[in-house]
Each structure stands twice: as C-alpha cells, then as structure tokens.
Amino acid sequence: MRPWAVWAIGITLLVAAWGVTKVTPGPEFTEASFVTEARLGERAVGSELIVTVDDVVLVTTASDRRGWTAKGVWLVVDLALSAKTSEERALLGTATLDVDGRTYRASERPESLLSEPLGAGITTTGSLAFELPEEATGSEATIRFASKAGDVRLDSVIEMTLDLAELPREDARELRPTVGGGL
C-alpha cells in the first residue's frame, strides 16, 4: 500500500473515532433515572411505587399529632402511597426537593411517610415536610419520590414540578397522620 493511502486511512480512522466520542451519550443519559411525571391530584405509577399528591402548601409553622412543632418555611406535601406489586421491602426511600440546584431531603423530625413500609394495593396516606430557606420560595422546584434510598440512577423516580411562588401559603398546618401501611 502506498504511504499516502496509509496516512489517509489513519487520519480517516482518527476523525471517525473522534466523531464516535462526540455522539456517544455521557453518564447523564446512560445512568439517568426512569422518570414518571406526577400532577396534583393524579395517580403516578413508577416501577415500584404508586403516588398521588393531594395537596402542596407553604407554611410558617408545621406540626404533627405527636406534639412536634417548628417555625420557619416549610413545604408540606400531603400524599397517598402504595407499593405497585410487591410488599417485600417496598417503602418510600427517597423524598427530595430540588430548588435552584440545591437538594433538600424530607425532614425526619415530624411524623412522616419517609421510610414508611408500603403494601401492594394498600394505600398509605400522610405527609412529608421540607424545611426551606425563605429565598427559595420564589423559585421553581422538583419533588422526587423513589422506593430506593440514596442513589436513584437507573431506578424509577416519580417527579412533580412546582412553582413555589404560586403555592398557597398558610400560617400553620398539622401534617396528616400516617394511616395505612403494608407491613
């Protein structure tokens, strides 16, 4: 083979390899969660969870029936959950709120649905509360629910997008007591 042909083939292969690196999806696509969109009052079904968000409100004082109370800026989410098909280790492992690039986890201080065992076909109702800084209340936010705790890459996630500035505000709200449960 002639030297110029070897060089031409070599350069062509290098350009092709560079092109493959540019069109190959990165980890943000290859490790992304499988997202199901949720809407207020509508049932959202993931691979392991069924979620219905009944109400979302910002409150100044949050409390629960056990006597816990806290002042501040609280996003209270009332919802109904159940496992989709299996009762084995089904629970709400992840409940996060993403606002302006920051992630807030549902508070474990009040009575909450976080880590509540769930049964297949058995609806569990209750609330989640997220404590926020005042400056976050004018932003768009995304609530994420998943049965797996922590890293939810390549897992089913139920997401609901909210405009925090448009949410109703209340002075005080008692979180719904957790009712139901599967295990």
DAMO-V508572 format. One record per helix or strand of 3 or more residues. SS is the DSSP state (H for helix, E for strand). FROM is the first residue (numbers start at 0). TO is the last residue. If there is no record, write none. Layout:
ss->SS from->FROM to->TO
ss->SS from->FROM to->TO
This chain:
ss->H from->2 to->22
ss->H from->26 to->29
ss->E from->33 to->36
ss->E from->42 to->44
ss->E from->48 to->62
ss->E from->68 to->82
ss->E from->93 to->98
ss->E from->101 to->104
ss->E from->123 to->131
ss->H from->133 to->137
ss->E from->139 to->145
ss->E from->155 to->162
ss->H from->163 to->165
ss->E from->168 to->173
